[in-house]
Amino acid sequence: MLKDGREYAELGADYLEQLDPQRVTRCLVKRLQRLGYDVTLTPEKAAA
């Protein structure tokens, strides 16, 4: 903003999750494992 002279634009609450969704998935799986859960991920079926 200061450098480019642009106005502030809110990127959204999930901006960082959208940048690297696989990283978010890994972090959440590790967090559940630390809490004592056995985690198995299965892809969601595509909507018909």
mmCIF entry with sequence, helices, sheets and N, C-alpha, C, O atoms, coordinates in Angstrom:
data_MODEL
# 
_entry.id   MODEL 
# 
_entity.id                         1 
_entity.type                       polymer 
_entity.pdbx_number_of_molecules   1 
# 
_entity_poly.entity_id                      1 
_entity_poly.type                           'polypeptide(L)' 
_entity_poly.nstd_linkage                   no 
_entity_poly.nstd_monomer                   no 
_entity_poly.pdbx_seq_one_letter_code       MLKDGREYAELGADYLEQLDPQRVTRCLVKRLQRLGYDVTLTPEKAAA 
_entity_poly.pdbx_seq_one_letter_code_can   MLKDGREYAELGADYLEQLDPQRVTRCLVKRLQRLGYDVTLTPEKAAA 
_entity_poly.pdbx_strand_id                 A 
# 
loop_
_entity_poly_seq.entity_id 
_entity_poly_seq.num 
_entity_poly_seq.mon_id 
_entity_poly_seq.hetero 
1 1  MET n 
1 2  LEU n 
1 3  LYS n 
1 4  ASP n 
1 5  GLY n 
1 6  ARG n 
1 7  GLU n 
1 8  TYR n 
1 9  ALA n 
1 10 GLU n 
1 11 LEU n 
1 12 GLY n 
1 13 ALA n 
1 14 ASP n 
1 15 TYR n 
1 16 LEU n 
1 17 GLU n 
1 18 GLN n 
1 19 LEU n 
1 20 ASP n 
1 21 PRO n 
1 22 GLN n 
1 23 ARG n 
1 24 VAL n 
1 25 THR n 
1 26 ARG n 
1 27 CYS n 
1 28 LEU n 
1 29 VAL n 
1 30 LYS n 
1 31 ARG n 
1 32 LEU n 
1 33 GLN n 
1 34 ARG n 
1 35 LEU n 
1 36 GLY n 
1 37 TYR n 
1 38 ASP n 
1 39 VAL n 
1 40 THR n 
1 41 LEU n 
1 42 THR n 
1 43 PRO n 
1 44 GLU n 
1 45 LYS n 
1 46 ALA n 
1 47 ALA n 
1 48 ALA n 
# 
_struct_asym.id          A 
_struct_asym.entity_id   1 
# 
loop_
_struct_conf.conf_type_id 
_struct_conf.id 
_struct_conf.pdbx_PDB_helix_id 
_struct_conf.beg_label_comp_id 
_struct_conf.beg_label_asym_id 
_struct_conf.beg_label_seq_id 
_struct_conf.pdbx_beg_PDB_ins_code 
_struct_conf.end_label_comp_id 
_struct_conf.end_label_asym_id 
_struct_conf.end_label_seq_id 
_struct_conf.pdbx_end_PDB_ins_code 
_struct_conf.beg_auth_comp_id 
_struct_conf.beg_auth_asym_id 
_struct_conf.beg_auth_seq_id 
_struct_conf.end_auth_comp_id 
_struct_conf.end_auth_asym_id 
_struct_conf.end_auth_seq_id 
_struct_conf.pdbx_PDB_helix_class 
_struct_conf.details 
_struct_conf.pdbx_PDB_helix_length 
HELX_P HELX_P1 AA1 TYR A 15 ? LEU A 19 ? TYR A 15 LEU A 19 1 ? 5  
HELX_P HELX_P2 AA2 PRO A 21 ? ARG A 34 ? PRO A 21 ARG A 34 1 ? 14 
# 
_struct_conf_type.id          HELX_P 
_struct_conf_type.criteria    ? 
_struct_conf_type.reference   ? 
# 
loop_
_atom_site.group_PDB 
_atom_site.id 
_atom_site.type_symbol 
_atom_site.label_atom_id 
_atom_site.label_alt_id 
_atom_site.label_comp_id 
_atom_site.label_asym_id 
_atom_site.label_entity_id 
_atom_site.label_seq_id 
_atom_site.pdbx_PDB_ins_code 
_atom_site.Cartn_x 
_atom_site.Cartn_y 
_atom_site.Cartn_z 
_atom_site.occupancy 
_atom_site.B_iso_or_equiv 
_atom_site.pdbx_formal_charge 
_atom_site.auth_seq_id 
_atom_site.auth_comp_id 
_atom_site.auth_asym_id 
_atom_site.auth_atom_id 
_atom_site.pdbx_PDB_model_num 
ATOM 1   N N  . MET A 1 1  ? 0.820   -1.175  0.000   1.00 0.00 ? 1  MET A N  1 
ATOM 2   C CA . MET A 1 1  ? 0.000   0.000   0.000   1.00 0.00 ? 1  MET A CA 1 
ATOM 3   C C  . MET A 1 1  ? 0.874   1.252   0.000   1.00 0.00 ? 1  MET A C  1 
ATOM 4   O O  . MET A 1 1  ? 0.734   2.121   -0.860  1.00 0.00 ? 1  MET A O  1 
ATOM 5   N N  . LEU A 1 2  ? 1.752   1.327   0.952   1.00 0.00 ? 2  LEU A N  1 
ATOM 6   C CA . LEU A 1 2  ? 2.599   2.511   1.023   1.00 0.00 ? 2  LEU A CA 1 
ATOM 7   C C  . LEU A 1 2  ? 3.577   2.564   -0.138  1.00 0.00 ? 2  LEU A C  1 
ATOM 8   O O  . LEU A 1 2  ? 3.843   3.628   -0.696  1.00 0.00 ? 2  LEU A O  1 
ATOM 9   N N  . LYS A 1 3  ? 4.101   1.420   -0.489  1.00 0.00 ? 3  LYS A N  1 
ATOM 10  C CA . LYS A 1 3  ? 5.092   1.358   -1.558  1.00 0.00 ? 3  LYS A CA 1 
ATOM 11  C C  . LYS A 1 3  ? 4.472   1.646   -2.929  1.00 0.00 ? 3  LYS A C  1 
ATOM 12  O O  . LYS A 1 3  ? 5.031   2.393   -3.733  1.00 0.00 ? 3  LYS A O  1 
ATOM 13  N N  . ASP A 1 4  ? 3.297   1.035   -3.182  1.00 0.00 ? 4  ASP A N  1 
ATOM 14  C CA . ASP A 1 4  ? 2.671   1.142   -4.496  1.00 0.00 ? 4  ASP A CA 1 
ATOM 15  C C  . ASP A 1 4  ? 1.631   2.252   -4.594  1.00 0.00 ? 4  ASP A C  1 
ATOM 16  O O  . ASP A 1 4  ? 1.207   2.600   -5.696  1.00 0.00 ? 4  ASP A O  1 
ATOM 17  N N  . GLY A 1 5  ? 1.215   2.814   -3.461  1.00 0.00 ? 5  GLY A N  1 
ATOM 18  C CA . GLY A 1 5  ? 0.198   3.846   -3.482  1.00 0.00 ? 5  GLY A CA 1 
ATOM 19  C C  . GLY A 1 5  ? -1.200  3.312   -3.729  1.00 0.00 ? 5  GLY A C  1 
ATOM 20  O O  . GLY A 1 5  ? -2.102  4.071   -4.087  1.00 0.00 ? 5  GLY A O  1 
ATOM 21  N N  . ARG A 1 6  ? -1.387  2.017   -3.543  1.00 0.00 ? 6  ARG A N  1 
ATOM 22  C CA . ARG A 1 6  ? -2.708  1.412   -3.749  1.00 0.00 ? 6  ARG A CA 1 
ATOM 23  C C  . ARG A 1 6  ? -3.527  1.484   -2.466  1.00 0.00 ? 6  ARG A C  1 
ATOM 24  O O  . ARG A 1 6  ? -2.985  1.619   -1.369  1.00 0.00 ? 6  ARG A O  1 
ATOM 25  N N  . GLU A 1 7  ? -4.844  1.390   -2.630  1.00 0.00 ? 7  GLU A N  1 
ATOM 26  C CA . GLU A 1 7  ? -5.727  1.351   -1.479  1.00 0.00 ? 7  GLU A CA 1 
ATOM 27  C C  . GLU A 1 7  ? -5.733  -0.059  -0.893  1.00 0.00 ? 7  GLU A C  1 
ATOM 28  O O  . GLU A 1 7  ? -5.430  -1.035  -1.578  1.00 0.00 ? 7  GLU A O  1 
ATOM 29  N N  . TYR A 1 8  ? -6.083  -0.142  0.384   1.00 0.00 ? 8  TYR A N  1 
ATOM 30  C CA . TYR A 1 8  ? -6.157  -1.419  1.085   1.00 0.00 ? 8  TYR A CA 1 
ATOM 31  C C  . TYR A 1 8  ? -7.283  -2.259  0.511   1.00 0.00 ? 8  TYR A C  1 
ATOM 32  O O  . TYR A 1 8  ? -8.376  -1.749  0.265   1.00 0.00 ? 8  TYR A O  1 
ATOM 33  N N  . ALA A 1 9  ? -7.026  -3.538  0.297   1.00 0.00 ? 9  ALA A N  1 
ATOM 34  C CA . ALA A 1 9  ? -8.042  -4.474  -0.173  1.00 0.00 ? 9  ALA A CA 1 
ATOM 35  C C  . ALA A 1 9  ? -8.003  -5.704  0.724   1.00 0.00 ? 9  ALA A C  1 
ATOM 36  O O  . ALA A 1 9  ? -6.970  -6.365  0.834   1.00 0.00 ? 9  ALA A O  1 
ATOM 37  N N  . GLU A 1 10 ? -9.125  -6.009  1.363   1.00 0.00 ? 10 GLU A N  1 
ATOM 38  C CA . GLU A 1 10 ? -9.221  -7.181  2.229   1.00 0.00 ? 10 GLU A CA 1 
ATOM 39  C C  . GLU A 1 10 ? -9.149  -8.431  1.362   1.00 0.00 ? 10 GLU A C  1 
ATOM 40  O O  . GLU A 1 10 ? -9.888  -8.565  0.386   1.00 0.00 ? 10 GLU A O  1 
ATOM 41  N N  . LEU A 1 11 ? -8.255  -9.344  1.726   1.00 0.00 ? 11 LEU A N  1 
ATOM 42  C CA . LEU A 1 11 ? -8.056  -10.554 0.921   1.00 0.00 ? 11 LEU A CA 1 
ATOM 43  C C  . LEU A 1 11 ? -8.995  -11.676 1.326   1.00 0.00 ? 11 LEU A C  1 
ATOM 44  O O  . LEU A 1 11 ? -9.205  -12.608 0.550   1.00 0.00 ? 11 LEU A O  1 
ATOM 45  N N  . GLY A 1 12 ? -9.555  -11.611 2.503   1.00 0.00 ? 12 GLY A N  1 
ATOM 46  C CA . GLY A 1 12 ? -10.503 -12.624 2.948   1.00 0.00 ? 12 GLY A CA 1 
ATOM 47  C C  . GLY A 1 12 ? -9.916  -13.508 4.025   1.00 0.00 ? 12 GLY A C  1 
ATOM 48  O O  . GLY A 1 12 ? -8.699  -13.630 4.158   1.00 0.00 ? 12 GLY A O  1 
ATOM 49  N N  . ALA A 1 13 ? -10.788 -14.113 4.781   1.00 0.00 ? 13 ALA A N  1 
ATOM 50  C CA . ALA A 1 13 ? -10.382 -14.928 5.920   1.00 0.00 ? 13 ALA A CA 1 
ATOM 51  C C  . ALA A 1 13 ? -9.641  -16.192 5.492   1.00 0.00 ? 13 ALA A C  1 
ATOM 52  O O  . ALA A 1 13 ? -8.789  -16.683 6.232   1.00 0.00 ? 13 ALA A O  1 
ATOM 53  N N  . ASP A 1 14 ? -9.946  -16.718 4.330   1.00 0.00 ? 14 ASP A N  1 
ATOM 54  C CA . ASP A 1 14 ? -9.333  -17.974 3.892   1.00 0.00 ? 14 ASP A CA 1 
ATOM 55  C C  . ASP A 1 14 ? -8.273  -17.770 2.811   1.00 0.00 ? 14 ASP A C  1 
ATOM 56  O O  . ASP A 1 14 ? -7.949  -18.706 2.080   1.00 0.00 ? 14 ASP A O  1 
ATOM 57  N N  . TYR A 1 15 ? -7.738  -16.573 2.705   1.00 0.00 ? 15 TYR A N  1 
ATOM 58  C CA . TYR A 1 15 ? -6.754  -16.259 1.671   1.00 0.00 ? 15 TYR A CA 1 
ATOM 59  C C  . TYR A 1 15 ? -5.542  -17.188 1.736   1.00 0.00 ? 15 TYR A C  1 
ATOM 60  O O  . TYR A 1 15 ? -5.132  -17.739 0.715   1.00 0.00 ? 15 TYR A O  1 
ATOM 61  N N  . LEU A 1 16 ? -4.970  -17.364 2.915   1.00 0.00 ? 16 LEU A N  1 
ATOM 62  C CA . LEU A 1 16 ? -3.772  -18.192 3.045   1.00 0.00 ? 16 LEU A CA 1 
ATOM 63  C C  . LEU A 1 16 ? -4.069  -19.668 2.763   1.00 0.00 ? 16 LEU A C  1 
ATOM 64  O O  . LEU A 1 16 ? -3.213  -20.388 2.249   1.00 0.00 ? 16 LEU A O  1 
ATOM 65  N N  . GLU A 1 17 ? -5.277  -20.113 3.098   1.00 0.00 ? 17 GLU A N  1 
ATOM 66  C CA . GLU A 1 17 ? -5.657  -21.492 2.807   1.00 0.00 ? 17 GLU A CA 1 
ATOM 67  C C  . GLU A 1 17 ? -5.766  -21.725 1.310   1.00 0.00 ? 17 GLU A C  1 
ATOM 68  O O  . GLU A 1 17 ? -5.469  -22.819 0.829   1.00 0.00 ? 17 GLU A O  1 
ATOM 69  N N  . GLN A 1 18 ? -6.181  -20.725 0.580   1.00 0.00 ? 18 GLN A N  1 
ATOM 70  C CA . GLN A 1 18 ? -6.313  -20.854 -0.869  1.00 0.00 ? 18 GLN A CA 1 
ATOM 71  C C  . GLN A 1 18 ? -4.958  -20.869 -1.560  1.00 0.00 ? 18 GLN A C  1 
ATOM 72  O O  . GLN A 1 18 ? -4.832  -21.433 -2.647  1.00 0.00 ? 18 GLN A O  1 
ATOM 73  N N  . LEU A 1 19 ? -3.957  -20.269 -0.963  1.00 0.00 ? 19 LEU A N  1 
ATOM 74  C CA . LEU A 1 19 ? -2.629  -20.239 -1.578  1.00 0.00 ? 19 LEU A CA 1 
ATOM 75  C C  . LEU A 1 19 ? -2.022  -21.634 -1.685  1.00 0.00 ? 19 LEU A C  1 
ATOM 76  O O  . LEU A 1 19 ? -1.430  -21.980 -2.707  1.00 0.00 ? 19 LEU A O  1 
ATOM 77  N N  . ASP A 1 20 ? -2.168  -22.435 -0.628  1.00 0.00 ? 20 ASP A N  1 
ATOM 78  C CA . ASP A 1 20 ? -1.566  -23.766 -0.606  1.00 0.00 ? 20 ASP A CA 1 
ATOM 79  C C  . ASP A 1 20 ? -2.456  -24.728 0.177   1.00 0.00 ? 20 ASP A C  1 
ATOM 80  O O  . ASP A 1 20 ? -2.176  -25.021 1.339   1.00 0.00 ? 20 ASP A O  1 
ATOM 81  N N  . PRO A 1 21 ? -3.529  -25.222 -0.449  1.00 0.00 ? 21 PRO A N  1 
ATOM 82  C CA . PRO A 1 21 ? -4.464  -26.095 0.257   1.00 0.00 ? 21 PRO A CA 1 
ATOM 83  C C  . PRO A 1 21 ? -3.824  -27.402 0.749   1.00 0.00 ? 21 PRO A C  1 
ATOM 84  O O  . PRO A 1 21 ? -4.240  -27.942 1.775   1.00 0.00 ? 21 PRO A O  1 
ATOM 85  N N  . GLN A 1 22 ? -2.829  -27.908 0.036   1.00 0.00 ? 22 GLN A N  1 
ATOM 86  C CA . GLN A 1 22 ? -2.171  -29.143 0.472   1.00 0.00 ? 22 GLN A CA 1 
ATOM 87  C C  . GLN A 1 22 ? -1.421  -28.925 1.778   1.00 0.00 ? 22 GLN A C  1 
ATOM 88  O O  . GLN A 1 22 ? -1.390  -29.813 2.629   1.00 0.00 ? 22 GLN A O  1 
ATOM 89  N N  . ARG A 1 23 ? -0.828  -27.779 1.943   1.00 0.00 ? 23 ARG A N  1 
ATOM 90  C CA . ARG A 1 23 ? -0.128  -27.455 3.187   1.00 0.00 ? 23 ARG A CA 1 
ATOM 91  C C  . ARG A 1 23 ? -1.107  -27.403 4.354   1.00 0.00 ? 23 ARG A C  1 
ATOM 92  O O  . ARG A 1 23 ? -0.822  -27.909 5.440   1.00 0.00 ? 23 ARG A O  1 
ATOM 93  N N  . VAL A 1 24 ? -2.259  -26.789 4.119   1.00 0.00 ? 24 VAL A N  1 
ATOM 94  C CA . VAL A 1 24 ? -3.293  -26.715 5.157   1.00 0.00 ? 24 VAL A CA 1 
ATOM 95  C C  . VAL A 1 24 ? -3.734  -28.113 5.541   1.00 0.00 ? 24 VAL A C  1 
ATOM 96  O O  . VAL A 1 24 ? -3.901  -28.406 6.725   1.00 0.00 ? 24 VAL A O  1 
ATOM 97  N N  . THR A 1 25 ? -3.923  -28.979 4.560   1.00 0.00 ? 25 THR A N  1 
ATOM 98  C CA . THR A 1 25 ? -4.332  -30.362 4.816   1.00 0.00 ? 25 THR A CA 1 
ATOM 99  C C  . THR A 1 25 ? -3.298  -31.077 5.667   1.00 0.00 ? 25 THR A C  1 
ATOM 100 O O  . THR A 1 25 ? -3.647  -31.739 6.644   1.00 0.00 ? 25 THR A O  1 
ATOM 101 N N  . ARG A 1 26 ? -2.016  -30.948 5.301   1.00 0.00 ? 26 ARG A N  1 
ATOM 102 C CA . ARG A 1 26 ? -0.949  -31.599 6.076   1.00 0.00 ? 26 ARG A CA 1 
ATOM 103 C C  . ARG A 1 26 ? -0.932  -31.103 7.518   1.00 0.00 ? 26 ARG A C  1 
ATOM 104 O O  . ARG A 1 26 ? -0.802  -31.898 8.449   1.00 0.00 ? 26 ARG A O  1 
ATOM 105 N N  . CYS A 1 27 ? -1.063  -29.807 7.700   1.00 0.00 ? 27 CYS A N  1 
ATOM 106 C CA . CYS A 1 27 ? -1.038  -29.235 9.052   1.00 0.00 ? 27 CYS A CA 1 
ATOM 107 C C  . CYS A 1 27 ? -2.212  -29.727 9.885   1.00 0.00 ? 27 CYS A C  1 
ATOM 108 O O  . CYS A 1 27 ? -2.051  -30.035 11.066  1.00 0.00 ? 27 CYS A O  1 
ATOM 109 N N  . LEU A 1 28 ? -3.385  -29.802 9.279   1.00 0.00 ? 28 LEU A N  1 
ATOM 110 C CA . LEU A 1 28 ? -4.558  -30.261 10.020  1.00 0.00 ? 28 LEU A CA 1 
ATOM 111 C C  . LEU A 1 28 ? -4.461  -31.740 10.375  1.00 0.00 ? 28 LEU A C  1 
ATOM 112 O O  . LEU A 1 28 ? -4.870  -32.149 11.461  1.00 0.00 ? 28 LEU A O  1 
ATOM 113 N N  . VAL A 1 29 ? -3.920  -32.538 9.463   1.00 0.00 ? 29 VAL A N  1 
ATOM 114 C CA . VAL A 1 29 ? -3.736  -33.964 9.744   1.00 0.00 ? 29 VAL A CA 1 
ATOM 115 C C  . VAL A 1 29 ? -2.749  -34.141 10.893  1.00 0.00 ? 29 VAL A C  1 
ATOM 116 O O  . VAL A 1 29 ? -3.000  -34.928 11.805  1.00 0.00 ? 29 VAL A O  1 
ATOM 117 N N  . LYS A 1 30 ? -1.642  -33.428 10.860  1.00 0.00 ? 30 LYS A N  1 
ATOM 118 C CA . LYS A 1 30 ? -0.651  -33.514 11.942  1.00 0.00 ? 30 LYS A CA 1 
ATOM 119 C C  . LYS A 1 30 ? -1.252  -33.091 13.271  1.00 0.00 ? 30 LYS A C  1 
ATOM 120 O O  . LYS A 1 30 ? -0.968  -33.687 14.310  1.00 0.00 ? 30 LYS A O  1 
ATOM 121 N N  . ARG A 1 31 ? -2.082  -32.057 13.231  1.00 0.00 ? 31 ARG A N  1 
ATOM 122 C CA . ARG A 1 31 ? -2.710  -31.574 14.460  1.00 0.00 ? 31 ARG A CA 1 
ATOM 123 C C  . ARG A 1 31 ? -3.624  -32.637 15.057  1.00 0.00 ? 31 ARG A C  1 
ATOM 124 O O  . ARG A 1 31 ? -3.609  -32.864 16.267  1.00 0.00 ? 31 ARG A O  1 
ATOM 125 N N  . LEU A 1 32 ? -4.420  -33.289 14.212  1.00 0.00 ? 32 LEU A N  1 
ATOM 126 C CA . LEU A 1 32 ? -5.294  -34.359 14.696  1.00 0.00 ? 32 LEU A CA 1 
ATOM 127 C C  . LEU A 1 32 ? -4.488  -35.543 15.226  1.00 0.00 ? 32 LEU A C  1 
ATOM 128 O O  . LEU A 1 32 ? -4.868  -36.146 16.229  1.00 0.00 ? 32 LEU A O  1 
ATOM 129 N N  . GLN A 1 33 ? -3.388  -35.879 14.568  1.00 0.00 ? 33 GLN A N  1 
ATOM 130 C CA . GLN A 1 33 ? -2.547  -36.975 15.025  1.00 0.00 ? 33 GLN A CA 1 
ATOM 131 C C  . GLN A 1 33 ? -1.932  -36.664 16.388  1.00 0.00 ? 33 GLN A C  1 
ATOM 132 O O  . GLN A 1 33 ? -1.828  -37.553 17.234  1.00 0.00 ? 33 GLN A O  1 
ATOM 133 N N  . ARG A 1 34 ? -1.529  -35.431 16.606  1.00 0.00 ? 34 ARG A N  1 
ATOM 134 C CA . ARG A 1 34 ? -0.990  -35.040 17.913  1.00 0.00 ? 34 ARG A CA 1 
ATOM 135 C C  . ARG A 1 34 ? -2.046  -35.147 19.002  1.00 0.00 ? 34 ARG A C  1 
ATOM 136 O O  . ARG A 1 34 ? -1.726  -35.364 20.171  1.00 0.00 ? 34 ARG A O  1 
ATOM 137 N N  . LEU A 1 35 ? -3.312  -34.993 18.608  1.00 0.00 ? 35 LEU A N  1 
ATOM 138 C CA . LEU A 1 35 ? -4.406  -35.113 19.571  1.00 0.00 ? 35 LEU A CA 1 
ATOM 139 C C  . LEU A 1 35 ? -4.814  -36.567 19.797  1.00 0.00 ? 35 LEU A C  1 
ATOM 140 O O  . LEU A 1 35 ? -5.717  -36.851 20.584  1.00 0.00 ? 35 LEU A O  1 
ATOM 141 N N  . GLY A 1 36 ? -4.140  -37.484 19.102  1.00 0.00 ? 36 GLY A N  1 
ATOM 142 C CA . GLY A 1 36 ? -4.381  -38.904 19.326  1.00 0.00 ? 36 GLY A CA 1 
ATOM 143 C C  . GLY A 1 36 ? -5.323  -39.574 18.340  1.00 0.00 ? 36 GLY A C  1 
ATOM 144 O O  . GLY A 1 36 ? -5.812  -40.671 18.610  1.00 0.00 ? 36 GLY A O  1 
ATOM 145 N N  . TYR A 1 37 ? -5.586  -38.950 17.221  1.00 0.00 ? 37 TYR A N  1 
ATOM 146 C CA . TYR A 1 37 ? -6.482  -39.531 16.227  1.00 0.00 ? 37 TYR A CA 1 
ATOM 147 C C  . TYR A 1 37 ? -5.691  -40.222 15.130  1.00 0.00 ? 37 TYR A C  1 
ATOM 148 O O  . TYR A 1 37 ? -4.601  -39.786 14.761  1.00 0.00 ? 37 TYR A O  1 
ATOM 149 N N  . ASP A 1 38 ? -6.259  -41.312 14.612  1.00 0.00 ? 38 ASP A N  1 
ATOM 150 C CA . ASP A 1 38 ? -5.716  -41.982 13.442  1.00 0.00 ? 38 ASP A CA 1 
ATOM 151 C C  . ASP A 1 38 ? -6.455  -41.402 12.244  1.00 0.00 ? 38 ASP A C  1 
ATOM 152 O O  . ASP A 1 38 ? -7.674  -41.535 12.142  1.00 0.00 ? 38 ASP A O  1 
ATOM 153 N N  . VAL A 1 39 ? -5.733  -40.768 11.349  1.00 0.00 ? 39 VAL A N  1 
ATOM 154 C CA . VAL A 1 39 ? -6.364  -40.007 10.268  1.00 0.00 ? 39 VAL A CA 1 
ATOM 155 C C  . VAL A 1 39 ? -6.180  -40.725 8.944   1.00 0.00 ? 39 VAL A C  1 
ATOM 156 O O  . VAL A 1 39 ? -5.065  -41.083 8.563   1.00 0.00 ? 39 VAL A O  1 
ATOM 157 N N  . THR A 1 40 ? -7.307  -40.932 8.241   1.00 0.00 ? 40 THR A N  1 
ATOM 158 C CA . THR A 1 40 ? -7.284  -41.473 6.896   1.00 0.00 ? 40 THR A CA 1 
ATOM 159 C C  . THR A 1 40 ? -8.105  -40.534 6.030   1.00 0.00 ? 40 THR A C  1 
ATOM 160 O O  . THR A 1 40 ? -9.270  -40.266 6.321   1.00 0.00 ? 40 THR A O  1 
ATOM 161 N N  . LEU A 1 41 ? -7.497  -40.043 4.975   1.00 0.00 ? 41 LEU A N  1 
ATOM 162 C CA . LEU A 1 41 ? -8.186  -39.107 4.090   1.00 0.00 ? 41 LEU A CA 1 
ATOM 163 C C  . LEU A 1 41 ? -8.654  -39.846 2.834   1.00 0.00 ? 41 LEU A C  1 
ATOM 164 O O  . LEU A 1 41 ? -7.919  -40.640 2.247   1.00 0.00 ? 41 LEU A O  1 
ATOM 165 N N  . THR A 1 42 ? -9.875  -39.566 2.447   1.00 0.00 ? 42 THR A N  1 
ATOM 166 C CA . THR A 1 42 ? -10.419 -40.097 1.195   1.00 0.00 ? 42 THR A CA 1 
ATOM 167 C C  . THR A 1 42 ? -10.968 -38.928 0.402   1.00 0.00 ? 42 THR A C  1 
ATOM 168 O O  . THR A 1 42 ? -11.658 -38.074 0.959   1.00 0.00 ? 42 THR A O  1 
ATOM 169 N N  . PRO A 1 43 ? -10.674 -38.874 -0.885  1.00 0.00 ? 43 PRO A N  1 
ATOM 170 C CA . PRO A 1 43 ? -11.175 -37.757 -1.704  1.00 0.00 ? 43 PRO A CA 1 
ATOM 171 C C  . PRO A 1 43 ? -12.697 -37.774 -1.759  1.00 0.00 ? 43 PRO A C  1 
ATOM 172 O O  . PRO A 1 43 ? -13.331 -38.829 -1.778  1.00 0.00 ? 43 PRO A O  1 
ATOM 173 N N  . GLU A 1 44 ? -13.259 -36.571 -1.783  1.00 0.00 ? 44 GLU A N  1 
ATOM 174 C CA . GLU A 1 44 ? -14.702 -36.444 -1.893  1.00 0.00 ? 44 GLU A CA 1 
ATOM 175 C C  . GLU A 1 44 ? -15.125 -36.743 -3.316  1.00 0.00 ? 44 GLU A C  1 
ATOM 176 O O  . GLU A 1 44 ? -14.455 -36.338 -4.267  1.00 0.00 ? 44 GLU A O  1 
ATOM 177 N N  . LYS A 1 45 ? -16.236 -37.453 -3.468  1.00 0.00 ? 45 LYS A N  1 
ATOM 178 C CA . LYS A 1 45 ? -16.730 -37.758 -4.802  1.00 0.00 ? 45 LYS A CA 1 
ATOM 179 C C  . LYS A 1 45 ? -17.262 -36.489 -5.447  1.00 0.00 ? 45 LYS A C  1 
ATOM 180 O O  . LYS A 1 45 ? -17.834 -35.628 -4.779  1.00 0.00 ? 45 LYS A O  1 
ATOM 181 N N  . ALA A 1 46 ? -17.064 -36.388 -6.747  1.00 0.00 ? 46 ALA A N  1 
ATOM 182 C CA . ALA A 1 46 ? -17.530 -35.213 -7.489  1.00 0.00 ? 46 ALA A CA 1 
ATOM 183 C C  . ALA A 1 46 ? -19.060 -35.183 -7.481  1.00 0.00 ? 46 ALA A C  1 
ATOM 184 O O  . ALA A 1 46 ? -19.709 -36.224 -7.579  1.00 0.00 ? 46 ALA A O  1 
ATOM 185 N N  . ALA A 1 47 ? -19.618 -34.006 -7.365  1.00 0.00 ? 47 ALA A N  1 
ATOM 186 C CA . ALA A 1 47 ? -21.067 -33.844 -7.362  1.00 0.00 ? 47 ALA A CA 1 
ATOM 187 C C  . ALA A 1 47 ? -21.620 -34.172 -8.757  1.00 0.00 ? 47 ALA A C  1 
ATOM 188 O O  . ALA A 1 47 ? -21.040 -33.798 -9.776  1.00 0.00 ? 47 ALA A O  1 
ATOM 189 N N  . ALA A 1 48 ? -22.720 -34.858 -8.770  1.00 0.00 ? 48 ALA A N  1 
ATOM 190 C CA . ALA A 1 48 ? -23.331 -35.274 -10.055 1.00 0.00 ? 48 ALA A CA 1 
ATOM 191 C C  . ALA A 1 48 ? -24.216 -34.216 -10.628 1.00 0.00 ? 48 ALA A C  1 
ATOM 192 O O  . ALA A 1 48 ? -24.799 -34.409 -11.695 1.00 0.00 ? 48 ALA A O  1 
# 
